[in-house]
Structures are given as structure tokens and as C-alpha cells.
Amino acid sequence: MKRLLWLAPVLLTACVPRAVAFDPARIPDPAALGPNNAATEWWYVSGYLPDTQQAFHWAQFKVNYKGIPYFAAHLAITDLNTGKLTFLEEGRQDAKFSFPPLSVRQGDWTLTQSANTPAAPFDLKAGPLQLTLTPEKGPVVHPPGYSGTPETGQLYYQSVTRLNVSGTIDGQPARGLAWLDHQWGDQQPGRNALWDWFGVHLSDGSDLMLYRVKTLDGTVVQLAGSEVGVDGVARAVGNVTMTPQRQWTSPSGRTYTLDWKVKSDRGDLTLKAVHDDQELLSKTTSIAYWEGPITGSGTWGSAPVTVLGMGEFVGGVLTKAEGGQFSAK
């Protein structure tokens, strides 16, 4: 970041040690979901809940800019009966993080795990999200252990790929499956990297992560696939291709690819957006991205499967007119 407009309001915040450099040889412990001294770190929980016609996304960000901390959180919920998308942000600089067990808080929004065991439930309490998330599989590190390249910056990458959802969203009962991500490293999303990402659940009981990392001019520099089998083990998926199909232009004028063809050694899938109008313009992070529910079908492991989950496609940095706080790289 060349210019940080948030710097003035956080100058009174106590400085912290400068971030530890990313080391690709230091693969993290899958169960260590707690905070790190990294330049960029986040926790995401998202889910497509077709039984209750809902989709949701919550994200907590922690930045260490040359020893100055900055925090941001936001959430989005979609009522798929009406198509209404609600987006809320939290910018108060009073965040706290601890582990074990995991506890993440900014303002009144919290993600906490009840005990330091892989099967212990998480509680996500964030405005309209009042959810309990019970792991059906333990945490994993996605091969090769991180996303990105030295050119774009790199992020260690852990997930709990299958969580059972109960509770309420905006006061309405919610049930289905969710996905939790935890990443940290030296990448600056939207400023030195863009990506197309899927975290989806297959009807055979496996879970699939797809990650297409790009430079700002759209050049693909990493394409990774990770399958978490019924046994809970994360394995790299070989010879993955992600071919863009249908595109959609948002009201902001950005274009996102919403439908994809995926081919790999494990099988072929067609993935499609359930609801087009899912662009989020986050003023607290100054990033524009599409985050929404995905459905699909195809073959996997030589058997037919259906697919449900979430997709995320980064559209770049907000302009000053859009409320962006940070300049582009």
C-alpha cells in the first residue's frame, strides 16, 4: 500500500512488532487456527443453505502495516426467496484475538470455538448471524500449504471444510453446510493479487477447494485444487483447469465470471452461480468482490455428483468515489 488513508485514525493504537516474513517451508499445524504476526490475516465463514433458501458470508481481517495494526470485519446475507442482499461492516478498532481455543472479536461480532478440539462447535454471533457451526471434519492445510506466488504474495491456508449449520439468520431458522477458511501471509488482496475461488461440498461426501490466483493484469500464476475426502484428509487434485463461461457485469461496472467448467484427474464439473447480484463493495477493506452461492454437477471419482457451496471472485480496489480508503499499488 503506497498511501493509507486509515493511518490517521489508528495512530493512537499501540504499535505491534513488525510482521514475520512468509516462509513457504514453514507449513502450519492444521489445528492451529489462532492469530499470527502476519502482514495480512483473515478468517472467513460462508455457506449456501438451499433447504432454508439462504446464503451467508462473514469475514474478519487483521492487518499489520509496518507495525501499525488495522482491523475490519464484514458480513453478507442473501434471502434467496426474495433475492435481497444485505451487507454490513464493522470498523471499530477494538478487535481481540486469542487461541486456544479460537476466539475472534471485533465490536460485538464474535467467532469462538467452545474447546480446543477438532470436533468442538464454533459460535458465530454477528448481527443477523446467530449460528452454531459443528465440524463434520477436522481442520486441514491445503496442499502445498499456501496460496499465491512470490510475485503476488503468499498466504498460508487452513480450512474446516464441512460444518453443520444451526441457529438463525436474520431471525429465520438456518440449516445446511458451511466452510471456514483461515489464511495469513504477505499478500495484499486486490493490490498485488486477484483470484477466483470455490469452496464446495460434493454429494459423495468430499469437499473441493479451487483457487486461481492472478496478477492485476489477469495473468494466472497459480491454479490449485484440494480435495478433502470423507476420511478428512486433504489431497492435491492434479491437472486442474478452470475455464470461464458466463460473465456478469455488476452495477459498479466490474465484470465477474460466474459460470465455470472444471476439469481434473478426479473428474469434470460444471459450476454455476445461484444468484448473480452478489457483488460486495467493502469500504473497510477497499475491495470489490463477488461472494455468493454456487451449484453444480458432473462426475468425480468416476461417479456422478451434485455440488453446493460458495464462490469468491476478487474484482479489485474501490475507487475514492466508491468510498475506497486505500490507494492501488
C-alpha positions in Angstrom: 0.0 0.0 0.0 1.5 3.3 -1.0 -1.0 5.5 0.8 -3.0 4.5 3.8 -5.9 6.9 4.5 -6.8 4.9 7.6 -3.4 5.7 9.2 -4.5 8.9 10.9 -7.4 7.4 13.0 -5.3 4.5 14.2 -2.1 6.4 15.1 -3.2 6.3 18.7 -3.4 2.5 18.6 -0.4 0.8 20.2 2.2 -0.4 17.7 3.0 -4.1 17.4 6.1 -5.9 16.3 6.5 -5.9 12.5 5.1 -8.8 10.7 7.1 -12.0 10.4 8.2 -12.8 6.8 6.4 -15.5 4.9 8.4 -18.7 4.7 7.0 -21.4 2.3 9.0 -24.1 4.1 7.1 -23.5 7.4 3.9 -25.4 6.9 1.4 -24.7 9.7 -0.2 -27.1 12.0 -3.8 -27.7 10.7 -5.3 -27.4 14.2 -3.5 -24.0 15.0 -6.4 -21.8 13.9 -5.3 -18.8 16.1 -3.8 -15.4 15.2 -0.3 -14.9 13.8 2.0 -12.0 13.4 1.4 -11.6 9.7 1.1 -8.6 7.4 -2.4 -9.9 6.3 -4.6 -12.4 8.1 -8.3 -13.3 7.9 -10.9 -15.8 9.0 -13.9 -16.5 6.7 -17.1 -18.5 7.2 -19.5 -18.9 4.3 -22.3 -21.2 3.3 -25.1 -21.9 0.8 -28.2 -23.2 2.6 -30.6 -24.4 0.0 -33.0 -26.0 2.4 -33.7 -22.7 4.1 -33.1 -20.6 0.9 -30.2 -18.6 2.4 -26.6 -17.8 1.8 -24.2 -16.0 4.1 -20.6 -14.8 4.4 -18.7 -13.4 7.3 -15.1 -12.2 7.3 -12.6 -10.9 9.9 -9.4 -9.2 8.7 -6.3 -8.3 10.7 -3.5 -6.2 9.1 -0.1 -5.4 10.4 1.2 -2.5 8.3 4.9 -1.9 9.3 3.9 -2.4 13.0 0.6 -0.5 12.9 -2.5 -2.7 13.3 -5.7 -2.3 11.4 -8.9 -4.4 11.7 -12.0 -4.8 9.6 -15.0 -7.2 9.5 -18.0 -7.6 7.3 -20.9 -9.9 6.6 -23.3 -10.5 3.8 -26.6 -12.4 3.8 -28.8 -13.3 0.9 -32.5 -14.2 1.1 -32.8 -16.4 -1.9 -36.6 -16.3 -1.8 -36.6 -12.6 -2.5 -33.1 -12.0 -3.8 -32.4 -9.4 -1.2 -28.7 -9.0 -0.4 -27.7 -7.3 3.0 -24.1 -6.2 3.5 -22.9 -4.9 6.9 -19.4 -3.7 8.0 -17.6 -3.3 11.3 -14.8 -0.8 11.5 -14.2 -0.2 15.2 -10.6 -0.7 16.1 -11.2 -2.8 19.3 -10.6 -6.3 17.9 -9.2 -9.1 20.1 -7.9 -12.5 19.0 -6.8 -15.5 21.2 -6.1 -19.2 20.9 -6.5 -21.9 22.2 -9.5 -22.2 21.8 -10.1 -19.8 18.9 -11.7 -16.5 19.9 -12.1 -13.7 17.3 -13.9 -10.4 18.2 -14.4 -7.0 16.6 -17.0 -4.8 18.1 -20.0 -7.0 19.0 -19.2 -9.6 16.4 -17.5 -12.8 17.6 -16.4 -16.2 16.4 -15.5 -18.6 19.2 -14.8 -22.3 19.5 -16.1 -24.0 22.6 -12.9 -26.1 23.2 -9.5 -26.8 21.7 -10.6 -30.0 20.0 -11.3 -30.6 16.3 -14.9 -31.5 16.8 -15.8 -28.6 19.2 -18.5 -26.4 17.8 -17.9 -22.7 16.8 -20.4 -20.0 17.7 -20.7 -17.1 15.1 -22.5 -14.2 16.6 -22.5 -11.2 14.3 -25.6 -9.1 14.0 -28.1 -11.1 11.9 -25.9 -14.2 12.1 -26.6 -16.2 15.2 -25.2 -19.6 14.3 -23.6 -22.7 15.7 -21.2 -24.4 13.4 -20.3 -28.0 14.2 -17.4 -29.6 12.4 -18.1 -32.8 10.5 -14.4 -33.0 9.6 -11.2 -31.7 11.3 -9.1 -28.8 10.1 -6.7 -29.3 7.2 -3.9 -27.4 5.4 -4.4 -27.3 1.7 -1.5 -28.6 -0.4 1.1 -27.2 -0.9 0.3 -25.3 2.3 -0.3 -21.9 0.9 -1.8 -19.9 -1.9 -0.1 -17.4 -4.2 3.4 -16.9 -5.5 6.3 -14.6 -4.6 5.1 -12.2 -7.3 1.6 -11.9 -5.8 2.4 -12.5 -2.2 1.6 -15.8 -0.4 -0.8 -16.9 2.3 -0.8 -20.0 4.5 -4.1 -21.8 4.0 -6.1 -23.8 6.5 -9.8 -24.8 6.4 -12.5 -26.6 8.2 -14.3 -27.6 5.0 -17.6 -29.1 6.3 -19.5 -27.6 9.2 -23.1 -28.3 10.1 -25.1 -25.1 10.5 -27.8 -24.5 13.0 -29.3 -21.3 14.5 -30.8 -18.3 12.8 -30.0 -15.8 10.0 -31.9 -12.5 10.4 -34.2 -14.2 12.8 -35.1 -17.1 10.4 -34.1 -20.7 11.1 -30.9 -21.7 9.2 -29.6 -25.2 8.4 -27.1 -26.7 6.0 -23.4 -26.8 5.5 -20.7 -24.1 5.8 -17.0 -23.7 5.2 -14.3 -22.0 7.4 -11.1 -20.5 6.0 -8.1 -19.1 7.8 -5.2 -17.5 5.8 -2.3 -15.4 6.7 0.9 -14.1 5.0 2.2 -11.2 2.9 -0.4 -10.9 0.2 -2.4 -7.7 -0.3 -5.7 -8.7 -1.9 -6.8 -6.5 -4.8 -3.4 -4.6 -4.7 -1.0 -7.3 -5.8 -3.3 -10.3 -6.4 -6.7 -11.2 -7.7 -8.3 -14.6 -7.5 -11.2 -16.9 -8.4 -12.1 -19.3 -5.6 -14.5 -22.1 -4.8 -15.2 -23.9 -1.6 -17.9 -26.5 -2.4 -19.4 -29.7 -0.9 -19.9 -32.7 -3.2 -22.7 -35.2 -2.8 -20.2 -38.1 -2.3 -19.2 -36.5 1.0 -16.0 -34.9 -0.3 -15.2 -31.2 -0.3 -13.3 -29.3 -3.0 -11.3 -26.1 -2.9 -10.3 -24.4 -6.2 -8.0 -21.4 -6.3 -7.0 -19.5 -9.4 -4.5 -16.7 -8.4 -3.9 -13.8 -10.8 -1.8 -10.8 -11.2 -3.6 -7.4 -11.6 -3.5 -7.7 -15.4 -5.4 -11.1 -15.2 -2.4 -13.4 -15.8 -3.0 -16.7 -14.0 0.1 -17.5 -11.9 -1.3 -20.3 -9.7 -4.1 -22.9 -10.1 -4.6 -25.2 -7.2 -7.2 -27.8 -6.3 -7.5 -29.5 -3.0 -10.0 -32.4 -2.2 -10.8 -33.2 1.4 -12.2 -36.8 1.3 -14.7 -38.5 3.5 -11.6 -39.5 5.6 -10.9 -35.9 6.3 -7.5 -35.9 4.5 -6.6 -33.0 2.1 -5.1 -34.2 -1.1 -3.9 -32.1 -4.1 -6.0 -32.5 -7.3 -3.9 -33.0 -10.3 -4.1 -31.3 -13.7 -6.9 -28.8 -12.8 -8.2 -26.4 -15.4 -10.9 -23.8 -14.7 -12.4 -22.4 -17.9 -14.5 -19.3 -17.6 -18.0 -19.5 -19.1 -20.9 -17.0 -18.5 -19.9 -13.5 -17.3 -22.0 -10.8 -15.4 -21.4 -7.1 -15.2 -22.3 -5.6 -11.8 -23.8 -2.2 -11.2 -20.3 -0.9 -10.3 -19.2 -1.8 -13.9 -17.0 -4.7 -12.9 -17.3 -8.0 -14.8 -17.2 -11.3 -13.0 -17.2 -14.8 -14.4 -20.0 -16.7 -12.6 -20.2 -20.0 -14.5 -17.2 -22.3 -15.0 -16.1 -25.6 -16.4 -13.7 -27.5 -14.2 -11.6 -30.5 -15.4 -9.0 -32.5 -13.5 -7.7 -36.0 -12.9 -10.6 -36.6 -10.5 -13.4 -35.6 -12.9 -15.2 -32.8 -14.6 -17.7 -30.4 -13.1 -19.9 -27.5 -14.2 -20.3 -24.8 -11.6 -22.9 -22.0 -11.8 -23.9 -19.0 -9.7 -27.3 -19.4 -8.0 -27.9 -15.6 -7.7 -26.0 -13.1 -9.9 -26.2 -9.9 -7.9 -23.7 -10.7 -5.1 -21.1 -8.0 -5.5 -19.8 -6.6 -2.2 -18.1 -3.2 -2.1 -16.2 -3.2 1.2 -15.3 0.3 2.3 -13.4 -1.0 5.4 -11.0 -3.1 3.2 -11.4 -1.0 0.0 -12.0 -4.2 -2.0 -14.7 -5.1 -4.5 -15.6 -8.8 -4.8 -18.3 -11.2 -5.7 -19.2 -13.7 -3.0 -22.2 -16.0 -3.4 -23.9 -19.4 -3.6 -22.8 -21.9 -6.2 -24.4 -25.1 -7.5 -23.1 -27.7 -10.0 -22.9 -31.2 -11.2 -20.7 -33.6 -13.1 -18.5 -36.7 -12.4 -16.0 -37.1 -9.6 -14.1 -40.2 -8.9 -15.9 -41.8 -11.9 -19.3 -41.3 -10.2 -22.0 -38.7 -10.8 -22.1 -35.9 -8.2 -24.0 -32.7 -7.4 -22.3 -29.7 -5.9 -23.3 -27.0 -3.4 -21.1 -24.3 -2.0 -19.7 -20.8 -2.3 -17.6 -18.9 -4.8 -15.5 -15.7 -4.4 -14.1 -13.6 -7.3 -12.0 -10.5 -6.5 -12.7 -7.5 -8.6 -10.1 -5.1 -7.4 -9.7 -2.0 -5.3 -12.5 0.5 -4.7 -12.1 3.9 -6.2 -12.2 7.0 -4.0 -15.7 7.8 -5.3 -16.8 4.4 -4.1 -15.5 5.1 -0.6 -12.2 3.4 -1.0 -9.7 4.2 1.8 -6.5 2.8 0.3 -4.8 3.5 -3.0 -4.0 0.8 -5.5 -0.4 -0.5 -5.6 
